[in-house]
Structure formats: C-alpha cells, structure tokens
Amino acid sequence: MASLLSSSAAIPLQYKLNRTSLSAVSSNTPSQFSHTVLGNGRYQGLCFKTKATGSVEGSVLGKESASVSHKIDYGVIGVHHVGILCENLERSLEFYQNILGLEINEARPHDKLPYRGAWLWVGSEMIHLMELPNPDPLTGRPEHGGRDRHACIAIQDVSKLQTILDKAGIPYTLSRSGRPAIFTRDPDSNALEFTQVDA
C-alpha cells in the first residue's frame, strides 16, 4: 500500500470487471486518493482519482457488480476484550484493581491457558492481562500515550481520575486537543486513554 501512496512513482493500475477494463494513464504528477467517511466515522472505501482510459468489451456491468465499495457484514457487535501483555501479573493487578478499580471476571478461564493471566471487567467488555514476554521496546516510547498504541476506556469524570493518579504518583498527560481525556501508562508502559463521555 505504501507504494500506492508514494508521490514520486507513477501508479499503473488496471481493473477488469466483467469484461470491462480501465487502465490508468501514467503521468509525472502523483495520483490523488480520497476516502468516504460514513456517519459512524468508519471508512467506506478508498477511491483513486487519476486519468484513465476505458473500453467496454461486450456486456455492460450491472449496478451490483460495478460497486467497488460495499458493506461488509458478518455481524460485528463490539469489542469483546483487549489483550495487554505484562511482565508481572501481581504488579499489574495492583495497578488495574487498586488504582483503576477494575474487577476480575472470575468466570473467565485462567487455568486453560499456557501462561498466567487475568480478565478484568471494563463495563461490559474486558481487558485480558497476559503474563508473557513483551516483544515491544519499553524505552523510547512517546511521552504522550495518544501518540502510541493504546486502549481507550470511556469514563464519566476525567477530573476524578486525575486526582486518583496524582495521589498515587502516576504520571499522565491530558489530551492535546483540549477534549476531556487523560493518558497514562500501566507498569509495563502500555498506554491507556480515559475519555470522558456522557452517561
């Protein structure tokens, strides 16, 4: 995909749909691309804008087969859990339970996995702590967790969490956009965002 977005390379494209072909005309100017954002904030598709020549050989495409963007539906309901690696389960539980106040889901299987772990409730979803070696570097990460991989938890009052983190001596940063959100890291440098939402 990176080569498609390169500004220095011409993009030779050829599409064949049901005996119809389109091919891009190479030029020295980079092709433009855009996407459609639906009302729910999801991307519907990627559209390339370029000069093209076309020809029709035989039958004309029907509406359904000509659609490049279509809804993919396999029954997505929501996020079930987020897996977070930790070096020491007890240290992580101290943070997630005693600082953040999350509760263990005792119904989830701990003994069926080949490593130690715990499942913590986050509303109706969960965080799965997994005591496994972390392949990611722990140093050199951005100070602001919003510029790193992170999980985001919706909360009702950012200022209350800020007080809790201050009292525990845990560093954090506030959202750079000015919205009510706070970013912190767990004992293994995993970035967490807490964003304030209306209940």
Sequence and secondary structure as in RCSB ss.txt:
>XXXX:A:sequence
MASLLSSSAAIPLQYKLNRTSLSAVSSNTPSQFSHTVLGNGRYQGLCFKTKATGSVEGSVLGKESASVSHKIDYG
VIGVHHVGILCENLERSLEFYQNILGLEINEARPHDKLPYRGAWLWVGSEMIHLMELPNPDPLTGRPEHGGRDRH
ACIAIQDVSKLQTILDKAGIPYTLSRSGRPAIFTRDPDSNALEFTQVDA
>XXXX:A:secstr
 GGGG SSS    EEEETTEEEEE   SS  EEEEEE TTS EEEEEEE  EEEEE SS   HHHH S     S 
     EEEEEES HHHHHIIIIIIT   B TTS STTSSS EEEEEETTEEEEEEE    S SSS  SSGGGS E
EEEEES HHHHHHHHHHHT  EEE TTSSSEEEEE TT  EEEEEE   
